[in-house]
Amino acid sequence: MPKKKYTPEKIIGMLREAELVVNQGQTVAQACRKIGVSEQTYYKWRKEYGGMGLEQAKRLRELEKENVQLRKLVANLSLDNQILKEASLGNF
């Protein structure tokens, strides 16, 4: 999986910049050109990060990291459990 190009903090900053451009009377297309993304990306980001502040974005990133760690832990425990069940049945 390729690395993401923008961090949530950068995305929020770019969205705020685009909002300023739109509030000055320019179109969304012009704002997207100014921040260097497509309109589709802009709307996707706005849907995901629209009302979020920088602190919330940092917390989201921390929670995502924690979620990955917990998923790995559950996978390892499930594997250990399956191995113990097979060993207790004598199927080794």
N, C-alpha and C positions, 0 to 999 in steps of 0.2 A: 504494500500500500504506500503510495507516495506521501511524502511529508506535506502537511498543509502549508500554504504559502503565507497565510496571514494568521496572526494570533487573535483571539477574541478581543483583546484590548485595541489592536490596530483596526479591526473591523468596526468596533463601536466608534472609534475616532473618525474613520472614513464615512460612516453613516451620518455622524453629526456634521461633518463638512458638507456632505451632499444635501442635508436638510437646510443648511445655511444658503447654499446655492439656489435651491428650489424656493426658499422663502424670499430671495432677492428677485424672483420673477422669472427665473430661467426654467426650462423644462427638466424633467427627470433624465431624459437622454443626455442633455448637456451636463448635468450633474454627474452622471455616470462616466462620461468621457473625461471629466475633470479629475475624478478619483481613480480612473483607470480600470473600471470593471464593466461588465455587460449589464444591461438592464435586468436580465434574468438573475444574475448574481446579486444585484442590488436588492431586488424584491425578496430573494431567498434569505439574504442576510437580515433584511428589515423584519421579516417574519420571525426569524430565530432570535435576533439580538435587539429588536426595535426598542423596547422600553427598558433595556438593561443598562445598569451603570457599570463603571469599571470594577468596583468592589464585587458586584454580583458576578461579573465575568470571571474574576479571579477565583471566586468561590466555586463556580461551575467547573472550572478546570481542575480544582482540587478534588471535587466530588467525582469527576470522571476518572482521575487517577486512582482514587480509592476504590471505585467500582471495578476497575480493571484488576486491581490486587485481590479484591474479594472474589471475583469470578475465577481467578487462577487458584485461589485457596479452595473454593468449592470443587473445582475440577480435580485437584489433587486428592482431596478427601474422598470424593466419589470413586476415584481410581483405587485408592487404598482400601476402601470398603468392598469394592468388587473383588479385589485380590484376596482379601480375607475370607470372603464368602466362598470363593473357588477353592481356597486352601482347606477350609473346614469341610468341604464336600469331598475332598480327595481327588479333585480333577486337575492335578498338576503334573 
